Amino acid sequence: QVQLVESGGGVVQPGRSLRLSCAASGFTFSIFGMHWVRQAPGKGLEWVALISYDGGAEYYADSVKGRFTISRDNSKNTLYLQMSSLRPEDTAVYYCAKDRGSHWLVRLVDYWGQGTLVTVSS
Amino acid sequence: DIQMTQSPSSLSASVGDRVTITCRASQGISNYLAWFQQKPGKAPKSLIYAASSLQSGVPSKFSGSGSGTDFTLTISSLQPEDFATYYCQQYKSYPLTFGGGTKVEIK
C-alpha cells in the first residue's frame, strides 16, 4: 500500500531555512509526480508545489515562488522541500502527496502523507 | 488564479440525513474537480476526482456531480464516520486551488 512519511519539521526562526523530506513506499516512486500541500493551524488546505516524475518540471504557488524549491531523488524514493527566507505565515502542517498520473502530470492528488509541522517563530 | 467557493461553510446534520455541499469555480474548469475529506488531526483523504469518479475504496454513499463552474458533493446517508471537513479543489490550471472547506457537524 502507498506510504508517504514526512520528516524535517520543527521550530525555525524567521528568515532561516529548513528542508523537509518525504519517504515514499508501496508504489513505483520514479514514475509519479509529487506534491506538497500545507495547512496553517485552524485553516484550510493550500497547494504549495508539484514536481514531475523525473524532476524535469516544477510548479509553485505564488506565495512560495522564489523561496521554496521542490526536488526529488528517485534512487532514494524521497521527495524534498527546501524552504528558505521563512516567514511566520509559512507556519503550517506540510503534507507530501502523490499525483495520480504516471509519466505525466495529472495535477491530481490521490494519496497523502500524515504531515509534518513547521513553526516559524522567534 | 481560479477561486473556489464552497457553501455552506458549515452544516449540522443527523445520522441518516442526505447532505449536499456545493462548490463553485470562478471560471470554467470542465470536470477537473476533486473532493477531499479531512477529520480532525488527520491528513486529508481523497474521495472523488473528475467531478464524479470515486477514488478506489471510497463507499458509494459519496457521489459528485457537475461540470464547468458548479459542482456538488452528496452523502446519501450520513454516518458517524462521515462527520468531517470536506474540501473541493480544481486541478484545471496552476496554481491548484482549494475551496475554503465545509465542516459537517452532528446535530
Interface residues (C-beta under 8 A of the other chain):
Chain A: V37 G44 L45 E46 W47 L50 Y59 Y60 A61 D62 Y95 R100 V106 R107 L108 V109 D110 Y111 W112 G113 Q114 G115
Chain B: D1 Y32 A34 F36 Q38 K42 A43 P44 K45 S46 Y49 Q55 Y87 Q89 Y91 Y94 P95 L96 T97 F98 G99 G100 G101
